């Protein structure tokens, strides 16, 4: 989970648990669990999402704006190996189905202060950062100040990730128990107030850098899955605040 830059295509589907189990059986000859998974075939993901006071990111998603960017802090509780907990400060950029992510690894305890470039913690972190991280932090700070960003929700879920056995450029992930809350932004808390999708629904993401292998296309077709765009951030805010996504 240490990779700091991604550029790939992502296609999302909502599956019943029966569909999920069938697809998982079909992909077994071709895929293996991500090496970052330690126990129980999954790991937990917790993220704080930021938006402007006027919900700019939410409205861009609702209105179908093709080019979007979001700021979040992402925490992987299962990946922590010492008392010095770490998070990623991430910018996720999307152009149609193409997704790029840049992220900076930062101390858990200082993450919110680092996002605000007026704090001593941010200045101290910047001075010690690599050239790449400095560039990413400058973009974070520009967006933070330009749009007066503030934390608006926490999204928590379990992810079961699979990788192509032959090359790492093709991934399929299954996300379940997706919960959201719009208060108490401490990522040590993995609970939510509402489910983003029903408990019997799984969000499957197909991720690839250039193409989907033929065997994967056949499995998707055989199981009659239909692409369904699902933003955990936007759908979560809609669930919490009764906003409409249409």
FIKOLZA-1660 file (N, C-alpha, C; in steps of 0.1 Angstrom, whole numbers, plus 5000, padded with zeros to 4 digits):
% residues 246
   i   px   py   pz ch aa at
   1 5008 4988 5000  A  X  N
   1 5000 5000 5000  A  X CA
   1 5009 5013 5000  A  X  C
   2 5021 5011 4997  A  X  N
   2 5030 5022 4997  A  X CA
   2 5031 5030 4984  A  X  C
   3 5025 5025 4974  A  X  N
   3 5026 5031 4961  A  X CA
   3 5019 5045 4962  A  X  C
   4 5026 5055 4956  A  X  N
   4 5022 5069 4958  A  X CA
   4 5015 5075 4946  A  X  C
   5 5015 5068 4934  A  X  N
   5 5009 5073 4922  A  X CA
   5 5002 5062 4915  A  X  C
   6 4990 5065 4911  A  X  N
   6 4982 5055 4903  A  X CA
   6 4976 5062 4891  A  X  C
   7 4975 5055 4880  A  X  N
   7 4968 5060 4868  A  X CA
   7 4962 5048 4861  A  X  C
   8 4949 5047 4861  A  X  N
   8 4943 5035 4856  A  X CA
   8 4928 5038 4853  A  X  C
   9 4921 5028 4848  A  X  N
   9 4907 5029 4845  A  X CA
   9 4900 5021 4856  A  X  C
  10 4889 5026 4860  A  X  N
  10 4881 5019 4871  A  X CA
  10 4866 5018 4866  A  X  C
  11 4861 5006 4866  A  X  N
  11 4847 5004 4863  A  X CA
  11 4840 4997 4875  A  X  C
  12 4828 5002 4879  A  X  N
  12 4822 4997 4891  A  X CA
  12 4809 4990 4888  A  X  C
  13 4806 4980 4896  A  X  N
  13 4793 4973 4895  A  X CA
  13 4788 4971 4909  A  X  C
  14 4774 4970 4910  A  X  N
  14 4768 4966 4922  A  X CA
  14 4763 4951 4920  A  X  C
  15 4767 4942 4929  A  X  N
  15 4764 4928 4928  A  X CA
  15 4756 4924 4940  A  X  C
  16 4748 4914 4938  A  X  N
  16 4742 4906 4949  A  X CA
  16 4753 4897 4955  A  X  C
  17 4751 4892 4967  A  X  N
  17 4762 4884 4973  A  X CA
  17 4763 4870 4965  A  X  C
  18 4752 4866 4959  A  X  N
  18 4752 4854 4951  A  X CA
  18 4760 4856 4938  A  X  C
  19 4759 4868 4932  A  X  N
  19 4767 4871 4920  A  X CA
  19 4782 4872 4925  A  X  C
  20 4784 4879 4936  A  X  N
  20 4798 4880 4941  A  X CA
  20 4805 4866 4942  A  X  C
  21 4798 4857 4949  A  X  N
  21 4803 4844 4951  A  X CA
  21 4806 4836 4938  A  X  C
  22 4797 4838 4928  A  X  N
  22 4799 4831 4915  A  X CA
  22 4811 4837 4908  A  X  C
  23 4812 4850 4908  A  X  N
  23 4824 4857 4901  A  X CA
  23 4837 4853 4908  A  X  C
  24 4837 4853 4921  A  X  N
  24 4849 4849 4929  A  X CA
  24 4853 4835 4925  A  X  C
  25 4844 4826 4924  A  X  N
  25 4848 4812 4920  A  X CA
  25 4854 4812 4906  A  X  C
  26 4848 4820 4897  A  X  N
  26 4852 4820 4883  A  X CA
  26 4866 4826 4881  A  X  C
  27 4869 4836 4889  A  X  N
  27 4882 4843 4888  A  X CA
  27 4894 4835 4894  A  X  C
  28 4891 4825 4903  A  X  N
  28 4901 4819 4911  A  X CA
  28 4913 4813 4902  A  X  C
  29 4911 4807 4890  A  X  N
  29 4922 4802 4882  A  X CA
  29 4931 4813 4877  A  X  C
  30 4926 4826 4877  A  X  N
  30 4934 4836 4870  A  X CA
  30 4939 4847 4880  A  X  C
  31 4933 4847 4892  A  X  N
  31 4937 4858 4901  A  X CA
  31 4940 4853 4915  A  X  C
  32 4947 4861 4923  A  X  N
  32 4951 4857 4937  A  X CA
  32 4949 4869 4946  A  X  C
  33 4948 4867 4959  A  X  N
  33 4946 4877 4968  A  X CA
  33 4958 4887 4968  A  X  C
  34 4955 4900 4969  A  X  N
  34 4965 4910 4971  A  X CA
  34 4974 4906 4982  A  X  C
  35 4987 4908 4980  A  X  N
  35 4997 4904 4991  A  X CA
  35 4996 4912 5003  A  X  C
  36 4988 4924 5003  A  X  N
  36 4987 4932 5015  A  X CA
  36 4976 4926 5024  A  X  C
  37 4968 4916 5020  A  X  N
  37 4958 4910 5028  A  X CA
  37 4965 4901 5038  A  X  C
  38 4962 4903 5051  A  X  N
  38 4969 4895 5061  A  X CA
  38 4959 4884 5067  A  X  C
  39 4947 4888 5070  A  X  N
  39 4938 4879 5076  A  X CA
  39 4924 4880 5070  A  X  C
  40 4916 4869 5070  A  X  N
  40 4902 4869 5067  A  X CA
  40 4899 4873 5052  A  X  C
  41 4909 4873 5044  A  X  N
  41 4907 4876 5029  A  X CA
  41 4903 4890 5027  A  X  C
  42 4904 4899 5036  A  X  N
  42 4900 4913 5034  A  X CA
  42 4908 4922 5043  A  X  C
  43 4908 4935 5039  A  X  N
  43 4913 4945 5049  A  X CA
  43 4903 4956 5050  A  X  C
  44 4905 4964 5060  A  X  N
  44 4895 4975 5062  A  X CA
  44 4901 4988 5057  A  X  C
  45 4892 4996 5051  A  X  N
  45 4895 5009 5046  A  X CA
  45 4886 5020 5052  A  X  C
  46 4893 5031 5057  A  X  N
  46 4885 5042 5063  A  X CA
  46 4891 5055 5057  A  X  C
  47 4881 5063 5053  A  X  N
  47 4885 5076 5046  A  X CA
  47 4877 5087 5051  A  X  C
  48 4884 5099 5053  A  X  N
  48 4877 5111 5056  A  X CA
  48 4877 5119 5042  A  X  C
  49 4865 5123 5038  A  X  N
  49 4864 5131 5025  A  X CA
  49 4862 5146 5029  A  X  C
  50 4868 5154 5020  A  X  N
  50 4867 5168 5022  A  X CA
  50 4858 5174 5011  A  X  C
  51 4851 5185 5014  A  X  N
  51 4843 5192 5004  A  X CA
  51 4842 5207 5008  A  X  C
  52 4838 5215 4998  A  X  N
  52 4836 5229 5001  A  X CA
  52 4823 5231 5009  A  X  C
  53 4821 5243 5015  A  X  N
  53 4809 5245 5023  A  X CA
  53 4796 5244 5014  A  X  C
  54 4798 5246 5001  A  X  N
  54 4787 5245 4992  A  X CA
  54 4786 5232 4984  A  X  C
  55 4794 5222 4989  A  X  N
  55 4794 5208 4984  A  X CA
  55 4797 5207 4970  A  X  C
  56 4808 5214 4966  A  X  N
  56 4813 5214 4952  A  X CA
  56 4815 5200 4947  A  X  C
  57 4823 5192 4954  A  X  N
  57 4826 5179 4948  A  X CA
  57 4813 5170 4947  A  X  C
  58 4805 5171 4957  A  X  N
  58 4792 5164 4956  A  X CA
  58 4784 5168 4944  A  X  C
  59 4782 5181 4942  A  X  N
  59 4774 5186 4931  A  X CA
  59 4780 5182 4917  A  X  C
  60 4794 5182 4917  A  X  N
  60 4800 5179 4904  A  X CA
  60 4797 5164 4901  A  X  C
  61 4797 5155 4911  A  X  N
  61 4794 5141 4908  A  X CA
  61 4779 5140 4904  A  X  C
  62 4770 5147 4911  A  X  N
  62 4756 5146 4908  A  X CA
  62 4753 5151 4894  A  X  C
  63 4760 5162 4890  A  X  N
  63 4757 5168 4877  A  X CA
  63 4765 5161 4866  A  X  C
  64 4772 5151 4869  A  X  N
  64 4779 5144 4858  A  X CA
  64 4791 5151 4852  A  X  C
  65 4798 5160 4860  A  X  N
  65 4809 5167 4855  A  X CA
  65 4820 5156 4852  A  X  C
  66 4826 5156 4840  A  X  N
  66 4835 5145 4836  A  X CA
  66 4849 5146 4843  A  X  C
  67 4853 5158 4846  A  X  N
  67 4866 5160 4852  A  X CA
  67 4864 5165 4866  A  X  C
  68 4869 5156 4876  A  X  N
  68 4866 5159 4890  A  X CA
  68 4879 5156 4898  A  X  C
  69 4880 5162 4910  A  X  N
  69 4891 5160 4919  A  X CA
  69 4885 5160 4933  A  X  C
  70 4890 5151 4942  A  X  N
  70 4886 5150 4956  A  X CA
  70 4898 5149 4965  A  X  C
  71 4897 5155 4977  A  X  N
  71 4907 5153 4987  A  X CA
  71 4902 5144 4998  A  X  C
  72 4910 5135 5002  A  X  N
  72 4906 5126 5013  A  X CA
  72 4919 5122 5021  A  X  C
  73 4916 5118 5033  A  X  N
  73 4926 5111 5042  A  X CA
  73 4922 5096 5043  A  X  C
  74 4932 5088 5039  A  X  N
  74 4928 5073 5039  A  X CA
  74 4937 5066 5049  A  X  C
  75 4930 5057 5056  A  X  N
  75 4937 5050 5067  A  X CA
  75 4934 5035 5066  A  X  C
  76 4944 5027 5066  A  X  N
  76 4943 5012 5066  A  X CA
  76 4947 5006 5080  A  X  C
  77 4937 5004 5088  A  X  N
  77 4940 5000 5102  A  X CA
  77 4948 4987 5102  A  X  C
  78 4945 4977 5093  A  X  N
  78 4952 4964 5093  A  X CA
  78 4966 4965 5089  A  X  C
  79 4970 4976 5082  A  X  N
  79 4984 4977 5077  A  X CA
  79 4994 4983 5087  A  X  C
  80 4988 4988 5099  A  X  N
  80 4997 4994 5109  A  X CA
  80 5006 4984 5116  A  X  C
  81 5019 4987 5116  A  X  N
  81 5028 4978 5122  A  X CA
  81 5035 4983 5134  A  X  C
  82 5032 4995 5138  A  X  N
  82 5039 5001 5150  A  X CA
  82 5029 5011 5156  A  X  C
  83 5034 5017 5167  A  X  N
  83 5026 5028 5173  A  X CA
  83 5025 5041 5165  A  X  C
  84 5035 5042 5156  A  X  N
  84 5035 5054 5148  A  X CA
  84 5026 5052 5136  A  X  C
  85 5014 5054 5138  A  X  N
  85 5004 5051 5127  A  X CA
  85 5005 5061 5115  A  X  C
  86 5002 5056 5103  A  X  N
  86 5004 5064 5091  A  X CA
  86 4991 5064 5084  A  X  C
  87 4989 5075 5076  A  X  N
  87 4977 5076 5067  A  X CA
  87 4982 5082 5054  A  X  C
  88 4974 5081 5044  A  X  N
  88 4977 5087 5031  A  X CA
  88 4968 5100 5029  A  X  C
  89 4974 5111 5026  A  X  N
  89 4967 5123 5022  A  X CA
  89 4966 5122 5007  A  X  C
  90 4954 5120 5001  A  X  N
  90 4952 5117 4987  A  X CA
  90 4944 5127 4979  A  X  C
  91 4948 5129 4967  A  X  N
  91 4940 5136 4957  A  X CA
  91 4936 5126 4947  A  X  C
  92 4923 5124 4945  A  X  N
  92 4918 5115 4935  A  X CA
  92 4912 5123 4923  A  X  C
  93 4918 5121 4912  A  X  N
  93 4913 5129 4900  A  X CA
  93 4906 5119 4890  A  X  C
  94 4895 5123 4885  A  X  N
  94 4888 5114 4875  A  X CA
  94 4884 5122 4863  A  X  C
  95 4887 5116 4851  A  X  N
  95 4883 5120 4838  A  X CA
  95 4876 5109 4832  A  X  C
  96 4862 5109 4831  A  X  N
  96 4854 5098 4827  A  X CA
  96 4858 5086 4835  A  X  C
  97 4862 5075 4829  A  X  N
  97 4866 5063 4837  A  X CA
  97 4880 5062 4841  A  X  C
  98 4888 5072 4836  A  X  N
  98 4902 5072 4840  A  X CA
  98 4904 5079 4853  A  X  C
  99 4912 5072 4862  A  X  N
  99 4914 5076 4875  A  X CA
  99 4929 5078 4878  A  X  C
 100 4933 5089 4883  A  X  N
 100 4947 5090 4888  A  X CA
 100 4946 5094 4903  A  X  C
 101 4956 5089 4910  A  X  N
 101 4957 5093 4924  A  X CA
 101 4971 5096 4928  A  X  C
 102 4973 5107 4935  A  X  N
 102 4986 5111 4941  A  X CA
 102 4984 5111 4956  A  X  C
 103 4994 5106 4963  A  X  N
 103 4992 5106 4978  A  X CA
 103 5005 5107 4985  A  X  C
 104 5004 5113 4997  A  X  N
 104 5015 5115 5006  A  X CA
 104 5013 5108 5018  A  X  C
 105 5023 5100 5022  A  X  N
 105 5023 5092 5035  A  X CA
 105 5026 5102 5046  A  X  C
 106 5017 5102 5056  A  X  N
 106 5019 5112 5067  A  X CA
 106 5015 5106 5081  A  X  C
 107 5020 5111 5091  A  X  N
 107 5016 5106 5105  A  X CA
 107 5001 5108 5107  A  X  C
 108 4995 5098 5113  A  X  N
 108 4981 5098 5116  A  X CA
 108 4978 5110 5124  A  X  C
 109 4986 5112 5135  A  X  N
 109 4982 5123 5145  A  X CA
 109 4983 5137 5139  A  X  C
 110 4990 5139 5128  A  X  N
 110 4992 5152 5122  A  X CA
 110 4985 5155 5109  A  X  C
 111 4978 5145 5104  A  X  N
 111 4972 5145 5091  A  X CA
 111 4963 5158 5088  A  X  C
 112 4954 5160 5097  A  X  N
 112 4945 5172 5095  A  X CA
 112 4953 5185 5096  A  X  C
 113 4963 5185 5104  A  X  N
 113 4971 5198 5105  A  X CA
 113 4980 5200 5093  A  X  C
 114 4985 5189 5087  A  X  N
 114 4993 5190 5075  A  X CA
 114 4985 5195 5063  A  X  C
 115 4972 5191 5063  A  X  N
 115 4964 5196 5052  A  X CA
 115 4962 5211 5052  A  X  C
 116 4962 5217 5064  A  X  N
 116 4961 5231 5066  A  X CA
 116 4975 5237 5066  A  X  C
 117 4979 5243 5055  A  X  N
 117 4994 5247 5054  A  X CA
 117 4997 5259 5063  A  X  C
 118 4988 5264 5071  A  X  N
 118 4991 5275 5080  A  X CA
 118 4997 5270 5093  A  X  C
 119 4997 5257 5095  A  X  N
 119 5001 5252 5108  A  X CA
 119 5016 5249 5109  A  X  C
 120 5022 5249 5121  A  X  N
 120 5036 5245 5122  A  X CA
 120 5039 5231 5118  A  X  C
 121 5029 5222 5120  A  X  N
 121 5031 5208 5116  A  X CA
 121 5032 5207 5101  A  X  C
 122 5024 5214 5094  A  X  N
 122 5025 5214 5079  A  X CA
 122 5038 5219 5074  A  X  C
 123 5043 5230 5080  A  X  N
 123 5055 5236 5076  A  X CA
 123 5067 5227 5079  A  X  C
 124 5067 5221 5090  A  X  N
 124 5078 5212 5094  A  X CA
 124 5078 5199 5085  A  X  C
 125 5066 5194 5082  A  X  N
 125 5065 5182 5074  A  X CA
 125 5070 5185 5059  A  X  C
 126 5066 5197 5054  A  X  N
 126 5070 5201 5041  A  X CA
 126 5085 5202 5040  A  X  C
 127 5091 5208 5050  A  X  N
 127 5106 5210 5049  A  X CA
 127 5113 5196 5048  A  X  C
 128 5108 5186 5054  A  X  N
 128 5115 5173 5054  A  X CA
 128 5110 5164 5042  A  X  C
 129 5100 5169 5034  A  X  N
 129 5094 5160 5024  A  X CA
 129 5103 5159 5012  A  X  C
 130 5100 5148 5004  A  X  N
 130 5107 5147 4991  A  X CA
 130 5102 5157 4981  A  X  C
 131 5109 5158 4970  A  X  N
 131 5104 5168 4960  A  X CA
 131 5091 5164 4954  A  X  C
 132 5088 5151 4952  A  X  N
 132 5075 5147 4948  A  X CA
 132 5064 5150 4958  A  X  C
 133 5067 5147 4971  A  X  N
 133 5057 5150 4981  A  X CA
 133 5054 5165 4982  A  X  C
 134 5065 5173 4981  A  X  N
 134 5063 5187 4982  A  X CA
 134 5053 5192 4971  A  X  C
 135 5055 5187 4959  A  X  N
 135 5046 5190 4948  A  X CA
 135 5032 5186 4950  A  X  C
 136 5030 5174 4956  A  X  N
 136 5016 5169 4959  A  X CA
 136 5010 5178 4970  A  X  C
 137 5018 5181 4980  A  X  N
 137 5013 5189 4991  A  X CA
 137 5009 5203 4986  A  X  C
 138 5016 5209 4977  A  X  N
 138 5013 5222 4972  A  X CA
 138 4999 5222 4965  A  X  C
 139 4997 5211 4958  A  X  N
 139 4984 5209 4951  A  X CA
 139 4973 5208 4961  A  X  C
 140 4975 5200 4972  A  X  N
 140 4965 5198 4983  A  X CA
 140 4962 5212 4989  A  X  C
 141 4972 5219 4992  A  X  N
 141 4971 5232 4999  A  X CA
 141 4963 5242 4990  A  X  C
 142 4966 5242 4977  A  X  N
 142 4959 5251 4967  A  X CA
 142 4944 5248 4968  A  X  C
 143 4940 5235 4967  A  X  N
 143 4926 5231 4967  A  X CA
 143 4920 5234 4980  A  X  C
 144 4927 5231 4991  A  X  N
 144 4922 5234 5005  A  X CA
 144 4918 5248 5007  A  X  C
 145 4927 5257 5002  A  X  N
 145 4925 5272 5004  A  X CA
 145 4915 5277 4993  A  X  C
 146 4917 5272 4981  A  X  N
 146 4908 5278 4970  A  X CA
 146 4893 5275 4973  A  X  C
 147 4890 5263 4978  A  X  N
 147 4876 5260 4979  A  X CA
 147 4872 5259 4994  A  X  C
 148 4881 5263 5003  A  X  N
 148 4878 5263 5018  A  X CA
 148 4873 5249 5022  A  X  C
 149 4881 5239 5019  A  X  N
 149 4877 5225 5021  A  X CA
 149 4876 5222 5036  A  X  C
 150 4867 5213 5039  A  X  N
 150 4865 5209 5053  A  X CA
 150 4860 5194 5053  A  X  C
 151 4863 5187 5063  A  X  N
 151 4858 5173 5064  A  X CA
 151 4843 5172 5064  A  X  C
 152 4837 5164 5056  A  X  N
 152 4823 5163 5055  A  X CA
 152 4817 5149 5058  A  X  C
 153 4825 5138 5056  A  X  N
 153 4820 5125 5059  A  X CA
 153 4832 5115 5060  A  X  C
 154 4829 5104 5068  A  X  N
 154 4838 5093 5069  A  X CA
 154 4831 5081 5062  A  X  C
 155 4839 5074 5054  A  X  N
 155 4834 5062 5047  A  X CA
 155 4843 5050 5052  A  X  C
 156 4836 5040 5057  A  X  N
 156 4844 5028 5061  A  X CA
 156 4838 5015 5054  A  X  C
 157 4847 5006 5051  A  X  N
 157 4842 4994 5044  A  X CA
 157 4853 4983 5045  A  X  C
 158 4849 4971 5041  A  X  N
 158 4859 4960 5040  A  X CA
 158 4861 4957 5025  A  X  C
 159 4874 4955 5022  A  X  N
 159 4878 4953 5008  A  X CA
 159 4885 4939 5006  A  X  C
 160 4880 4932 4997  A  X  N
 160 4886 4919 4993  A  X CA
 160 4892 4921 4979  A  X  C
 161 4906 4922 4978  A  X  N
 161 4912 4926 4966  A  X CA
 161 4920 4914 4959  A  X  C
 162 4918 4913 4946  A  X  N
 162 4925 4903 4938  A  X CA
 162 4933 4909 4927  A  X  C
 163 4944 4902 4925  A  X  N
 163 4953 4906 4914  A  X CA
 163 4955 4895 4904  A  X  C
 164 4957 4900 4891  A  X  N
 164 4961 4890 4881  A  X CA
 164 4973 4882 4885  A  X  C
 165 4973 4869 4883  A  X  N
 165 4985 4861 4887  A  X CA
 165 4997 4863 4878  A  X  C
 166 4994 4868 4865  A  X  N
 166 5005 4869 4856  A  X CA
 166 5011 4883 4856  A  X  C
 167 5003 4893 4858  A  X  N
 167 5008 4907 4859  A  X CA
 167 4999 4915 4869  A  X  C
 168 5005 4925 4875  A  X  N
 168 4998 4933 4885  A  X CA
 168 4990 4944 4879  A  X  C
 169 4988 4945 4866  A  X  N
 169 4981 4956 4860  A  X CA
 169 4966 4954 4860  A  X  C
 170 4961 4943 4864  A  X  N
 170 4946 4941 4864  A  X CA
 170 4942 4936 4878  A  X  C
 171 4932 4943 4884  A  X  N
 171 4927 4940 4897  A  X CA
 171 4912 4940 4897  A  X  C
 172 4907 4932 4906  A  X  N
 172 4892 4932 4909  A  X CA
 172 4891 4933 4924  A  X  C
 173 4883 4943 4929  A  X  N
 173 4881 4944 4944  A  X CA
 173 4866 4943 4947  A  X  C
 174 4863 4937 4958  A  X  N
 174 4849 4935 4963  A  X CA
 174 4848 4943 4976  A  X  C
 175 4839 4953 4977  A  X  N
 175 4838 4961 4989  A  X CA
 175 4824 4958 4995  A  X  C
 176 4824 4956 5008  A  X  N
 176 4812 4952 5015  A  X CA
 176 4811 4960 5028  A  X  C
 177 4799 4960 5034  A  X  N
 177 4796 4967 5047  A  X CA
 177 4801 4982 5046  A  X  C
 178 4797 4989 5036  A  X  N
 178 4801 5002 5033  A  X CA
 178 4792 5012 5042  A  X  C
 179 4798 5018 5051  A  X  N
 179 4791 5027 5061  A  X CA
 179 4796 5041 5059  A  X  C
 180 4788 5051 5064  A  X  N
 180 4791 5065 5063  A  X CA
 180 4786 5072 5075  A  X  C
 181 4793 5082 5079  A  X  N
 181 4789 5092 5090  A  X CA
 181 4794 5105 5086  A  X  C
 182 4787 5116 5091  A  X  N
 182 4791 5130 5088  A  X CA
 182 4795 5137 5100  A  X  C
 183 4801 5130 5110  A  X  N
 183 4805 5137 5122  A  X CA
 183 4817 5128 5128  A  X  C
 184 4824 5133 5138  A  X  N
 184 4834 5125 5145  A  X CA
 184 4844 5119 5135  A  X  C
 185 4853 5127 5130  A  X  N
 185 4862 5124 5119  A  X CA
 185 4874 5117 5123  A  X  C
 186 4874 5111 5135  A  X  N
 186 4886 5103 5140  A  X CA
 186 4885 5089 5133  A  X  C
 187 4896 5086 5125  A  X  N
 187 4896 5074 5117  A  X CA
 187 4899 5061 5126  A  X  C
 188 4901 5063 5139  A  X  N
 188 4902 5051 5147  A  X CA
 188 4888 5045 5149  A  X  C
 189 4878 5053 5146  A  X  N
 189 4864 5048 5147  A  X CA
 189 4860 5042 5134  A  X  C
 190 4857 5029 5133  A  X  N
 190 4853 5023 5120  A  X CA
 190 4838 5021 5119  A  X  C
 191 4830 5029 5126  A  X  N
 191 4816 5027 5125  A  X CA
 191 4810 5038 5117  A  X  C
 192 4797 5036 5113  A  X  N
 192 4790 5046 5105  A  X CA
 192 4775 5047 5110  A  X  C
 193 4768 5057 5105  A  X  N
 193 4754 5059 5109  A  X CA
 193 4745 5052 5099  A  X  C
 194 4749 5051 5087  A  X  N
 194 4741 5045 5077  A  X CA
 194 4749 5036 5067  A  X  C
 195 4743 5027 5061  A  X  N
 195 4749 5019 5050  A  X CA
 195 4748 5027 5037  A  X  C
 196 4759 5028 5030  A  X  N
 196 4758 5035 5017  A  X CA
 196 4750 5027 5006  A  X  C
 197 4752 5013 5006  A  X  N
 197 4744 5004 4999  A  X CA
 197 4739 4994 5008  A  X  C
 198 4728 4987 5005  A  X  N
 198 4723 4976 5014  A  X CA
 198 4733 4966 5017  A  X  C
 199 4732 4960 5029  A  X  N
 199 4741 4950 5034  A  X CA
 199 4743 4938 5024  A  X  C
 200 4732 4935 5017  A  X  N
 200 4733 4924 5008  A  X CA
 200 4738 4927 4994  A  X  C
 201 4744 4939 4993  A  X  N
 201 4750 4944 4980  A  X CA
 201 4765 4946 4982  A  X  C
 202 4772 4942 4972  A  X  N
 202 4787 4943 4971  A  X CA
 202 4790 4953 4960  A  X  C
 203 4800 4962 4962  A  X  N
 203 4805 4970 4951  A  X CA
 203 4817 4964 4946  A  X  C
 204 4817 4960 4933  A  X  N
 204 4829 4954 4927  A  X CA
 204 4835 4964 4918  A  X  C
 205 4848 4966 4919  A  X  N
 205 4856 4975 4910  A  X CA
 205 4865 4967 4902  A  X  C
 206 4865 4969 4889  A  X  N
 206 4874 4963 4879  A  X CA
 206 4884 4974 4875  A  X  C
 207 4897 4972 4878  A  X  N
 207 4907 4982 4876  A  X CA
 207 4918 4977 4867  A  X  C
 208 4922 4985 4857  A  X  N
 208 4931 4981 4847  A  X CA
 208 4938 4993 4841  A  X  C
 209 4951 4991 4837  A  X  N
 209 4959 5002 4831  A  X CA
 209 4956 5004 4816  A  X  C
 210 4953 4994 4809  A  X  N
 210 4951 4995 4794  A  X CA
 210 4940 4987 4789  A  X  C
 211 4938 4975 4794  A  X  N
 211 4927 4966 4788  A  X CA
 211 4923 4956 4798  A  X  C
 212 4911 4951 4796  A  X  N
 212 4905 4940 4805  A  X CA
 212 4909 4927 4798  A  X  C
 213 4915 4917 4804  A  X  N
 213 4918 4904 4798  A  X CA
 213 4905 4898 4792  A  X  C
 214 4907 4890 4782  A  X  N
 214 4895 4883 4776  A  X CA
 214 4888 4874 4785  A  X  C
 215 4895 4867 4794  A  X  N
 215 4889 4858 4803  A  X CA
 215 4880 4866 4813  A  X  C
 216 4884 4878 4817  A  X  N
 216 4876 4886 4826  A  X CA
 216 4864 4891 4819  A  X  C
 217 4865 4895 4807  A  X  N
 217 4853 4900 4799  A  X CA
 217 4843 4889 4798  A  X  C
 218 4847 4876 4796  A  X  N
 218 4838 4865 4794  A  X CA
 218 4831 4862 4808  A  X  C
 219 4839 4863 4819  A  X  N
 219 4833 4861 4832  A  X CA
 219 4822 4871 4835  A  X  C
 220 4825 4884 4832  A  X  N
 220 4815 4894 4835  A  X CA
 220 4803 4892 4826  A  X  C
 221 4804 4889 4814  A  X  N
 221 4793 4886 4805  A  X CA
 221 4785 4874 4809  A  X  C
 222 4792 4864 4813  A  X  N
 222 4785 4851 4817  A  X CA
 222 4776 4854 4830  A  X  C
 223 4781 4863 4838  A  X  N
 223 4773 4866 4850  A  X CA
 223 4763 4878 4849  A  X  C
 224 4762 4883 4837  A  X  N
 224 4752 4893 4834  A  X CA
 224 4753 4905 4843  A  X  C
 225 4766 4910 4846  A  X  N
 225 4767 4921 4855  A  X CA
 225 4767 4934 4846  A  X  C
 226 4761 4944 4851  A  X  N
 226 4759 4957 4844  A  X CA
 226 4766 4968 4852  A  X  C
 227 4774 4976 4844  A  X  N
 227 4781 4987 4850  A  X CA
 227 4772 4996 4857  A  X  C
 228 4775 5000 4870  A  X  N
 228 4767 5009 4877  A  X CA
 228 4776 5019 4885  A  X  C
 229 4777 5031 4881  A  X  N
 229 4786 5041 4887  A  X CA
 229 4782 5043 4902  A  X  C
 230 4791 5041 4910  A  X  N
 230 4789 5042 4925  A  X CA
 230 4800 5050 4931  A  X  C
 231 4797 5062 4936  A  X  N
 231 4807 5069 4944  A  X CA
 231 4803 5067 4959  A  X  C
 232 4812 5061 4966  A  X  N
 232 4810 5059 4980  A  X CA
 232 4808 5073 4987  A  X  C
 233 4816 5083 4983  A  X  N
 233 4816 5096 4989  A  X CA
 233 4802 5103 4986  A  X  C
 234 4798 5104 4974  A  X  N
 234 4786 5111 4970  A  X CA
 234 4774 5103 4975  A  X  C
 235 4774 5090 4973  A  X  N
 235 4762 5082 4977  A  X CA
 235 4761 5082 4992  A  X  C
 236 4772 5083 4999  A  X  N
 236 4772 5083 5014  A  X CA
 236 4766 5097 5019  A  X  C
 237 4771 5108 5013  A  X  N
 237 4765 5121 5016  A  X CA
 237 4750 5121 5013  A  X  C
 238 4746 5115 5002  A  X  N
 238 4732 5115 4998  A  X CA
 238 4724 5108 5009  A  X  C
 239 4729 5096 5013  A  X  N
 239 4722 5088 5023  A  X CA
 239 4721 5096 5037  A  X  C
 240 4732 5103 5041  A  X  N
 240 4732 5110 5053  A  X CA
 240 4723 5122 5053  A  X  C
 241 4723 5129 5042  A  X  N
 241 4717 5142 5042  A  X CA
 241 4704 5143 5033  A  X  C
 242 4700 5131 5028  A  X  N
 242 4688 5130 5020  A  X CA
 242 4690 5139 5007  A  X  C
 243 4702 5140 5002  A  X  N
 243 4704 5147 4989  A  X CA
 243 4700 5138 4978  A  X  C
 244 4697 5143 4967  A  X  N
 244 4694 5135 4955  A  X CA
 244 4707 5135 4946  A  X  C
 245 4709 5123 4940  A  X  N
 245 4720 5121 4931  A  X CA
 245 4716 5122 4916  A  X  C
 246 4703 5125 4914  A  X  N
 246 4698 5126 4901  A  X CA
 246 4692 5140 4899  A  X  C
% end
